[in-house]
């Protein structure tokens, strides 16, 4: 497909864990981003992000599209919604068996899809709504969130041909190989409503197209979409391994989802502080700061240097509290933000925003390394 063949989940696990050697293809960078949030948690139709990201069709090459949506499972909002992709029913059965060992299962069903012309060779797509067993004998020392993370890492590493690609409450990811408007059609996103949406159109840089490698990448209720290249992937991955996060998806963006969970949830850092770890000031800028600020940024870079993201990037990340947009320190990838009443839009191109919001109240390009943080109203 377009110069790259699509890999199965099992083939990718063989690559990740060294069972077979392989050659990786490299294409030039593209990718398109879109996000929208209603600050009052009013629901937005899935047709909005699909329409907006379709405008950026030429930023992708058909090897990946995806969406994350928040507020889509209100009747099951107290359950963890595990979205799985599996090579076949046998892989799904193995994953379900392991999941049942650690969770009480309340609903297990296929993720609804419709026949879409250009979506072929789709894996088995399933969703399982779970709660943590009250009397758990394994990992009893972990809090609930760490427990869920541990199970996700276990399934993704140990079950051949199966991945949990979304694991939050009242949210979910929908992604695969195809252009994003095709993925939106395939997953029936026009039938969903959410108060936060993110969307991605992929042009792979360092890895071939495959279903698990499409964006967004998620853990708990964190989701991340990314345009660019994270050249610090190696050191980020090793740093995360020290904190029990397993990178198994062989796409550089995966590290950001886990770093968000580590820094914000586990270390208690703010979103703004986390963004300053991802895209910190250069050392010569720090040298020119007032002494107190200089000491703070010096300490931040020394303590969290392994969490810094090198390379050109624009990212959108979200959780149940809000949506954040961030560029790299010299803005090598585009990012536009707009406001209209209680809606805030973020995208790679303003035409994408104007396709769903023709007359925004305000539109601007954020400065390099300066996050745009939109929080939901209490």
MOWO-V500740 format. One record per run of one state. SS is the DSSP state (~ for helix, > for strand, _ for the rest). FROM is the first residue (numbers start at 1). TO is the last residue. Records with the same first field share a line. If there is no record, write none. Layout:
SS = FROM-TO  FROM-TO
//
This chain:
_ = 1-6  8-8  17-31  39-43  55-56  60-64  71-73  77-79  87-88  111-123  133-143  159-161  167-168  170-170  177-179  187-188  192-192  195-195  202-209  214-216  220-221  229-232  242-253  267-270  279-282  288-290  304-304  308-312  320-321  328-335  341-342  348-349  355-361  365-371  376-378
> = 7-7  32-38  44-45  65-70  80-86  103-110  124-132  162-166  169-169  171-176  193-194  196-201  210-210  217-219  222-228  313-319  322-327  336-340  343-347  362-364  372-375
~ = 9-16  46-54  57-59  74-76  89-102  144-158  180-186  189-191  211-213  233-241  254-266  271-278  283-287  291-303  305-307  350-354
//
